[in-house]
Amino acid sequence: MHKDSKRREALLYHAKPTPGKIKVVPTKKYATQRDLSLAYSPGVAEPCLEIAKDVNNVYKYTSKGNLVAVISNGTAVLGLGDIGPEASKPVMEGKALLFKIFADIDVFDIEVRTKDVDAFIETVKNIAPTFGGINLEDIKAPESFEIERRLVEELNIPVMHDDQHGTAIISAAALLNAVELAEKKMGEVKMVISGAGSAAIACANLYVSFGVKPENIVMFNSKGVLRKEDPKISEEQRKYATDKDFPSLLEAMTGIDVFVGLSTGDIVTPEMLLVMAKNPIVFAMANPNPEINYDLAIKTRRDIIMATGRSDHPNQVNNVLGFPYIFRGALDVRATKINEEMKKAAVIALAELAKESVPEQVNIAYGETKLNFGKDYIIPKPFDPRLIARIPLAVAKAAIESGVSLQPITDWEKYEEELLERLGSDNKMVRLLTNRAKTEPKRVVFAEADHLDVLKAAQIAYEEGIALPILLGNKDLILELKEELGFDAEVPIIDPKTKEEDKRRLKYGELYWKSRQRRGISLLDAQKWMRERNYFAAMMVNEGDADAMVSGYSRSYPSTVKPLMQLIGKAPGITLIATTNMMMTNRGPMFLSDTAINPNPTADELAKIALMTAKTVRMFGMQPVIAMVSFSNFGSSAHESASKVREAVAYLHKYYPDLVVDGEIQSDFALNAEMLKAKFPFSKLAGKKVNTLIFPNLESANITYKLLKELDKVDSIGPIMLGMEKAVHVFQLGASVEEMVNMVAVAVVDAQEKDKRKKMSAK
């Protein structure tokens, strides 16, 4: 991507439509004067008095128990160094966002203008009553060691410097599994650590707590090996200083079992890998460039077990596997600190999780047939939905057992359910979707590429590795817009109306005519229609010149769908085309069908729509739980509209008994599990979380999804075409760039699935 364009995009992201990335929202009603009098004066006096009687009541009556401070003085920000407190604020807001989306923890980011250790500590102590926990961030060493040590000692809430302990916890889990796979023992492995900052020291300390012997660790900083006689090294570093003479990294790595990189890119050579012991373990965690290139490393040593900090290689050491869940567990038992027992519990839980069967949702997200514990899978993936339940639960148990919990948990099954419910606050589906698309990008035709927003969507899809765009439209205009966007990649540009495309247009026209000649289409008409982009794009997909197409930004839905229905047609065995919208609600993804095609489906058609939607839900790695909604509940109305829903359900129950589907049912009962279980305990939906709604007609489905989108600002992906033979998808008229990028990812995943099915049927 053009450097200026990337810079502009980053700045716009943080500036528009509202500056920053986080905001405070009320959690109580505030519509009436009565609400306001309870929220503030005079009603607020009552909880104040209760807290004055017993300070622990602050957790009962305020948000303290779910509120963490992310605090920095901006002295060691990412790869930017000492840039000051204000300049560090975007990073702290980003950390706040991660806390919220991964563990449903609220955050205030606080930037402190001081480099003085005592002043920093005093500031944090003075504001600590506001918070349930403190996440220290981007504070340079060695000051960070002292700041964390004293705050842990002097405060009675969890405090953790994630830069120190996050990488240590995740890499320790990876190390436990790597050592096991290498058939070695923690107490015997010899290790070189490149880097001697706060993260390196924390890693070494944690590894030692799991059995690695300090005398078996050799640590390097930018000047060379840490030596005991060096007066400039800190006390923390001195624990890993040596008397031995290692003039270079090559000599130090001879015969060692483990290399841990927390330094800078490309400092490890193939020669260094070749002198390591059998089944070497290499954690090259410098970002963005590892200490040695992943492909080069595995080419050099077939027996290597390797991890990096990058998402595009196996075994990513990513702090997001740790800090959100560690604080979640600590907050939930009101731990007074995050101690070593809690950190080690997180390590063990992560290591054990990697050995279990991986949910299909994770396999799908990473484009794997089946992830299994082994050299390429030694730590869980960041998208694993089990993390929210496993890691906090392990941390909470360790806090209770080590005596630092003020509010022990007794019902662990209930706690696990509560943790899983928090998944709804993090709509991971878009990230899962794009991640899966990236595993095997497909050629996608953008039929309206001479519109700026469509071209921008194509640019993002290309630069993010989601798709390989083919741009249809006026070539001169597209080139002009590409220049404006800084989209300098060489991608195909096609104008169906030009002489350059005469040969292909005539070929496509003849093929179209042969398929429609008995339906009133002449050869001349067929060739004329090929000048229209949607017809031309659809034929490109039909003839294998592209894998998928997207269109509809500038034209009405019916006019865009018509050529697709004529040229592409239905998939084998399908008699009905329909659409579903995936809505990113606060309870998680919800699929709504049919939102765009069938005005008044029959009972038979409703059943088919339900089955096609279920197939799509599974495509996204979820198990469908389907409510066939109506204005009535289980026979309470004899109206034709309710009756056809009832008939559709009866058919599905008879012929697809394993499908979790029921109705007819009103939408509030479908979405309120407690109401449903109390009133209709016989239902197949009782005790389950509905994620799919099938509506009795187009009118109700379309109105519902658009109301959700506009009133609640729910993100929508769709309408997703169901039942088509090829991967062709239609944007909503005037869709946003983000919506179009998401639909491109859907088109790519759809093309991947159709490819897979085609190969399977060929066998």
LINRA-V282024 format. One line per field, one symbol per residue. phi: phi as a letter, one per 40 degrees, with the letter a starting at -180 (. if undefined). psi: psi as a letter, one per 30 degrees, with the letter a starting at -180 (. if undefined). burial: I if it has 24 or more other ideal C-beta (glycine too) atoms within 12 Angstrom, else O. Layout:
phi = ???
psi = ???
burial = ???
This chain:
phi = .ddcccccccccdccbcbdgbbabbcbbcacbccdccccbcccccccdcccccaccccccbbcdcbbbccbabgcacfccgcbgccccddccccccccdcccbfbcbbcbbbcabcdcccccccccbddcbcabbcafbcccdcccccdcccccbbbcbaccdccccccccccccdccccccfbbdcbcbbbbchbcccccccdccdccchccdccbbbbbcchccbccccccccccccbcbccbbcacdccccgccbbbbbbacgcbbddcccccccfcbbbcbcbcbcdaddccccccbcccbbbbccccbcfccbdccbdccccdccccbfccabccccccccdcccccccccccdddcdcdbgbcacbdidcabbccdccccdccccdccccccccccgbcbaccbbcccccccccccdccbccdcccccccdccadbcbcccbccbdccccccccdcccgcabcbcbiccccccccdcccgccccbcbbbdcccdbdcccccccccccccbccbgbccccccccccccccccccdcdcgcacaabahcbbcddcccdccccccgccdgbbababbbcbcccbhcbbbbccabccaccdccccccccccdccdcdcgbccbbbccacbbfgcbcddcccccccccdccccbbccccaaicaccccccbccdccccbcccccdgbccbabbccacdccccccccdcccbfccbbicccbgccbcbbbccdgdcdccccccccccccccdccdcccccccc
psi = kkeeeeeeeeeeefelfkkafllkkkflkgeleeeefeebkfefeeeeeeeeejfffefeflgefgkkkjklggfijbgfbjgleeffeeeeeeeeeeeeffghkkkkkkkkikfkeeeeeeeeeffefflflkjkkhkllfeeeeeeeeeeeflglkkkjeeefeeeeefeeeeeeeeeefhakeffkkkkkjkgaeeeeeeeeeeefgfkkefgkkkkaffakkkefjfflleeeffgllfljjfleeeefjglekkjkhclkhfkleeeeffllkhkkjjjgkkfjlfkkeeeefeejfgkjklagkfgllhkjkfffdeeeeeeeeefghkfljaeeeeeeeeeeeeeefflkkkeeeeeeggkejkkkaegifllkfgjffefeeeeeeeeeeeefgggkfilkejeeeeeeeeefffffjifeeeeeeeeeffikljkkjfhfgkeeeeeeeeeeeffgeljkkkkajeeeeeeeeeefgigkjlkkkjfflffgeeeeeeeeeeeeefgfgggkleeeeeefffkeeeeeeeeeeggflfllklfeglleefeeefeeeeeallkfkfkkalkkjkilfglkkkklkffejeikleeeeeeeeeeeeeeeefgglkkjkkjlafljigfkgkeeeeeeeeeeeeeeefiffkjklakkkeeeefjeeeeeeeiffkffkgljkgkkklfleeeeeeeeeeeeeeghkkkjakkkkgkeliklklkkglleeeeeeeeeeeeeeeeeeeeeeeeff.
burial = OOOOOOOOIOOOOOOOOOOOIIOOOOOOOOOOOOOOOOOOOOOOOOIOOOOOOOOOOIIOIIIIIIIIIIIIIIIIIOOOOOOOIOOIIIIIIIIIIIIIIIIIIIIIIIIIOOOOIOOIIOIIIOOIOIIIIIIIIIIIIIIIIIIIIOIIOOIIIIIIIIIIIIIIIIIIIIIIIIIIIIOIOIOOIIIIIIIIIIIIIIIIIIIIIIOIOOOIIIIIIOOOIIIOOOOOIIOIIOIIIIOOOOOOIIOIIIOIIIIIIIIIIOIIOOOIIIIIIOIIIIIIIIIOOIIIIIOIIIOIIOOIIIIIIIIOIIIIIIIIIIIIIIIIIIIIIIIIIIIIIIIIIIIIIIIIIIIOOIIIIIIIIIIIOOIOIOIIIIIIIIIIIIIIIIIIIIIIIIIIOIOIIIOOIOOOOOIIOOIIOIIIIIIIIIIIIIIIIIIIIIIIIIIIIIIIIIIIIIIIIIIIIIIIIIIIIOOOOIOOIIOOIOIOOOIIIIIIOOOOIOOIIOOIIIIIIOOIOOOOIOOOOIIOIIIIIIIIIIIIIIIOIIIIIIIIIIIOIOOIIIIIIIIIIIIOOOOIIIIIIIIIIIIIIIIIIIIIIIOOIOIOIIIIIIIIIIIIIIIIIIIIIIIIIIOIIIOOOOOOIIIIIIIIIIIIOOOOOOIIIIIIIIIOIIIOIOOIOOOIOOIIIIOOIIIIIIIIIIOIIIOIIIOIIOOOOIIIIIIIIIIIIIIIIIIIOOIOIIIIIIIIIIIIIIIIIIOOOOOOOOO
